[in-house]
Amino acid sequence: MGYLQVHWMKDTYSWRVDGVNTEKNRKFALKSMGILEQGWIGVMHFTDLDLAVLPALLDSFWEKRGLKNMRFADLWAARKK
């Protein structure tokens, strides 16, 4: 059928709290995603919580550690090289 199965390593788990943006939930989401490593896939959802933590994730965790945000298609293409 041509489907590709993808497994992610980390999730903000915002769906567990219905995406509610509270200080407690932001701390949990940041902690959950903060241990990503190069090549890992982190899943975020279109919730108020994930939108609130995205800037902190990009600034504090990923850019300072040399990780970068990229499209899955680019990650998939890079593995073939």
C-alpha positions in Angstrom: 0.0 0.0 0.0 3.0 2.3 0.2 2.4 3.5 3.8 5.4 4.4 6.0 5.3 3.6 9.7 6.9 6.3 11.9 7.6 6.0 15.6 8.3 9.1 17.7 10.4 9.3 20.8 8.8 12.1 22.8 5.4 13.7 23.1 4.2 16.7 25.0 1.2 14.6 26.1 -0.9 17.7 25.9 -3.8 15.5 24.8 -3.8 14.0 28.3 -4.9 17.4 29.8 -7.1 18.4 26.8 -4.4 20.9 25.7 -5.2 23.2 28.7 -2.5 25.8 29.0 -1.6 26.0 32.7 1.8 26.6 34.5 1.8 23.0 35.7 1.0 21.6 32.2 3.7 23.8 30.6 6.3 22.6 33.0 5.4 19.0 32.3 5.4 19.5 28.5 8.8 21.2 28.6 10.2 18.5 30.8 8.8 15.8 28.5 10.2 17.3 25.3 13.4 18.6 26.9 15.4 15.4 26.6 15.2 15.1 22.8 18.4 14.1 21.1 19.7 14.5 17.5 17.6 12.5 15.1 14.7 11.9 17.5 11.2 12.8 16.6 9.1 14.8 19.0 5.3 15.0 18.5 3.4 18.1 19.3 -0.3 18.7 18.9 -2.4 21.7 17.8 -3.4 22.7 21.3 -3.1 25.9 23.3 -0.6 24.2 25.5 1.7 23.1 22.7 1.6 26.5 21.1 2.5 28.1 24.4 5.6 25.9 25.0 6.9 25.9 21.4 9.0 29.1 21.7 10.6 27.9 24.9 11.4 24.5 23.4 13.0 26.1 20.3 15.0 28.6 22.4 15.9 26.8 25.5 16.2 23.2 24.6 16.9 22.8 20.9 18.9 25.7 19.7 21.2 25.9 22.7 22.0 22.2 22.3 22.6 22.4 18.6 19.4 20.6 17.6 17.2 21.9 14.9 13.5 21.7 14.0 12.9 20.1 10.6 10.2 18.6 8.4 9.8 14.9 8.6 10.3 14.7 4.8 13.8 16.2 5.2 14.6 13.9 8.1 13.5 10.9 6.0 15.5 12.0 2.9 18.7 12.6 5.1 18.6 9.0 6.3 19.1 7.7 2.8 22.4 9.6 2.3 
